[in-house]
Amino acid sequence: PIEELQQRREERIFNAFLMSVHRHCDKERSVVFYADEQHFSPNYLTSVIKAKSGRTAIQWIETITLVHAQHYLGSTKLSIKEVADKLNFPDQSTFGRYFKKHCGMSPVEYRKKAMG
């Protein structure tokens, strides 16, 4: 029963984390923010997330941020600068580098492919 309780607790922590990232990744991309929100240390949160999913908290944050970016690029008429602003990147070129690193193509290439 104790192990079952622990698993349920970890499941709740994981689900709360994912919902929070979806809500806040447009503004917050640090593990510290999400750990503070649930009153955990960043290391504890990351260990629970990794145990439940096989991926680290930062990997989830990056993936969900990328999904939001892909949505904005693929289904809105927002300029790339507006997408970068909406996702709280300091500038368009930082967003472009982040997007290319995680998606393998530039925001412009992604938009052409998505709209193509």
C-alpha positions in Angstrom: 0.0 0.0 0.0 2.8 2.5 0.8 4.4 1.9 -2.7 1.0 2.4 -4.3 0.5 5.7 -2.4 3.9 6.9 -3.5 3.1 6.0 -7.1 -0.2 7.9 -6.9 1.6 10.9 -5.4 4.2 10.9 -8.1 1.4 10.6 -10.7 -0.3 13.7 -9.2 3.0 15.6 -9.2 3.7 14.6 -12.8 0.2 15.6 -14.0 0.3 18.9 -12.1 3.7 19.6 -13.7 2.5 18.9 -17.2 -0.6 21.0 -16.8 1.4 23.9 -15.4 3.9 23.7 -18.2 1.1 23.9 -20.7 -0.3 27.0 -18.9 3.0 28.8 -18.3 5.6 27.8 -20.9 4.8 30.9 -22.9 6.4 32.8 -20.0 8.4 30.3 -17.9 11.0 27.7 -19.0 12.9 27.1 -15.8 12.6 24.0 -13.7 12.9 26.2 -10.6 9.6 28.0 -11.5 7.7 24.7 -11.7 9.4 23.2 -8.6 8.6 26.4 -6.6 5.0 26.2 -7.7 4.6 22.7 -6.2 6.9 23.6 -3.2 9.6 21.1 -4.2 13.3 21.4 -4.8 14.2 21.4 -8.6 16.1 18.1 -8.0 13.2 16.4 -6.4 10.8 17.5 -9.1 13.2 16.4 -11.9 13.7 13.0 -10.2 9.9 12.4 -10.0 9.3 13.5 -13.6 12.2 11.3 -14.8 11.0 8.3 -12.8 7.4 8.7 -14.2 8.3 9.4 -17.8 11.9 8.6 -18.6 12.4 12.3 -19.5 13.7 15.2 -17.5 11.6 18.2 -16.5 13.6 20.4 -18.8 13.0 18.0 -21.7 9.2 18.3 -21.1 9.4 22.1 -20.9 11.3 22.3 -24.1 8.9 19.8 -25.9 5.8 21.7 -24.8 7.3 25.0 -25.6 8.1 23.7 -29.1 4.5 22.4 -29.5 3.2 25.9 -28.7 5.7 27.4 -31.2 4.7 25.0 -33.9 1.0 25.8 -33.2 1.6 29.5 -33.6 3.8 29.1 -36.7 1.5 26.5 -38.3 -1.9 27.8 -37.6 -1.7 31.6 -37.1 -0.6 34.6 -39.1 1.6 35.9 -36.3 5.0 37.0 -37.6 8.0 35.1 -36.3 8.9 38.1 -34.1 5.4 38.0 -32.7 5.7 34.3 -32.0 9.1 35.0 -30.3 7.4 37.7 -28.2 4.4 35.6 -27.4 6.7 32.8 -26.1 8.8 35.3 -24.1 12.0 35.0 -26.0 14.4 38.0 -25.7 14.4 38.4 -29.4 13.6 36.7 -32.7 17.1 35.3 -33.3 17.2 33.6 -29.9 13.8 32.1 -30.7 15.1 31.0 -34.1 18.1 29.3 -32.6 16.0 27.5 -29.9 13.5 26.4 -32.5 16.1 25.1 -34.9 18.0 23.3 -32.2 14.8 21.5 -31.0 13.0 21.1 -34.3 15.8 20.7 -36.8 14.6 23.5 -39.1 14.2 27.3 -38.8 10.8 28.8 -37.9 10.5 30.0 -41.6 11.1 26.5 -42.9 8.7 25.0 -40.5 6.0 27.5 -41.4 6.5 26.9 -45.2 6.2 23.1 -44.6 3.2 23.4 -42.3 1.3 25.8 -44.6 2.5 24.0 -47.7 
